[in-house]
């Protein structure tokens, strides 16, 4: 299963070509029904992740921080702190 922030139909064609057999579903349903969640959000939207729904799940955190597309975040300038530690 795969989901995005939009409607499942928004990614169904991409999935048909890139990942045949993968079902497009709503993000809320993916988090609700699956035990493993790959979380890939723009870092500026990390606070929108449904933390209460992720409890007890294996979460693979792949944040997408690109300083040119989002505002510069000074706390990410420290190379000793990973983006995953912010969640």
Secondary structure, 3 states (H helix, E strand, C coil): CECCCCCCHHHHHHHHHHCCCCCECCHHHHHHHCCEEEECCEHHHHHHCCHHHHCCCEEEECCECCCCCCCCCHHHCCCCCCHHHHC
